[in-house]
Amino acid sequence: MSTVKKTTTQDKVVEVKEQNSQAVIYSDKNLYFDGYGHVDKGFNIINTEFLSIYLQHKSVREASALELAKHYGVK
């Protein structure tokens, strides 16, 4: 995870936003999506451009950052 300081230029802010285009999903089982890759059982970090594809399956749901932190024991 990267942070942006107030002294950065507008170009750097846009660059950081593009790098953080990830989402967290939870899958109840291992799945393979032809042309998009595989998802393992449990939490997965994916690119947001594929989020709608993965969420179409009934075994996949979007997970929150708080839920992910709780699972790994981070406060």
C-alpha positions as CSV (number, residue, x, y, z in Angstrom):
1,M,0.0,0.0,0.0
2,S,1.4,3.4,-0.9
3,T,0.6,6.8,0.6
4,V,0.6,10.1,-1.1
5,K,2.2,13.2,0.5
6,K,0.7,16.6,0.1
7,T,3.8,17.8,-1.6
8,T,3.4,15.5,-4.6
9,T,2.5,16.7,-8.0
10,Q,-0.8,15.9,-9.7
11,D,1.0,13.5,-12.1
12,K,2.3,11.4,-9.1
13,V,-1.2,11.2,-7.5
14,V,-2.7,9.8,-10.7
15,E,0.1,7.3,-11.0
16,V,-0.5,6.0,-7.4
17,K,-4.2,5.7,-8.0
18,E,-3.6,3.5,-11.0
19,Q,-1.3,1.2,-9.0
20,N,-4.0,0.7,-6.3
21,S,-6.6,-0.6,-8.7
22,Q,-7.1,-3.9,-6.8
23,A,-10.0,-5.4,-5.0
24,V,-10.4,-8.2,-2.4
25,I,-12.8,-11.1,-3.0
26,Y,-13.6,-14.3,-1.0
27,S,-14.2,-17.6,-2.8
28,D,-15.8,-20.6,-1.2
29,K,-13.9,-23.0,-3.5
30,N,-11.2,-23.1,-6.2
31,L,-12.4,-21.7,-9.5
32,Y,-11.0,-21.2,-13.0
33,F,-12.4,-18.5,-15.3
34,D,-11.4,-19.1,-18.9
35,G,-9.5,-16.1,-20.1
36,Y,-9.3,-14.4,-16.7
37,G,-7.3,-16.9,-14.5
38,H,-8.1,-18.8,-11.4
39,V,-9.3,-18.0,-7.9
40,D,-8.2,-20.0,-4.9
41,K,-10.5,-20.8,-1.9
42,G,-10.3,-18.0,0.6
43,F,-9.3,-14.4,0.1
44,N,-7.9,-13.3,-3.2
45,I,-6.5,-9.9,-4.4
46,I,-7.6,-9.2,-8.0
47,N,-7.5,-6.4,-10.5
48,T,-10.7,-4.3,-10.4
49,E,-11.2,-4.6,-14.1
50,F,-12.0,-8.3,-13.6
51,L,-14.2,-7.8,-10.5
52,S,-17.5,-8.0,-12.2
53,I,-16.5,-11.2,-14.0
54,Y,-15.6,-13.0,-10.8
55,L,-18.6,-11.7,-8.9
56,Q,-21.0,-13.4,-11.3
57,H,-20.2,-16.8,-9.8
58,K,-22.3,-17.7,-6.8
59,S,-19.3,-18.9,-4.8
60,V,-17.5,-15.5,-5.0
61,R,-18.3,-12.4,-3.0
62,E,-16.5,-9.1,-2.4
63,A,-14.7,-8.8,0.9
64,S,-14.0,-5.7,2.9
65,A,-10.5,-4.5,4.0
66,L,-11.7,-4.9,7.6
67,E,-12.7,-8.5,7.1
68,L,-9.3,-9.3,5.4
69,A,-7.4,-7.6,8.3
70,K,-9.4,-9.6,10.9
71,H,-8.7,-12.8,9.1
72,Y,-4.9,-12.2,9.2
73,G,-4.9,-10.8,12.7
74,V,-4.1,-7.2,11.8
75,K,-5.6,-4.5,14.0
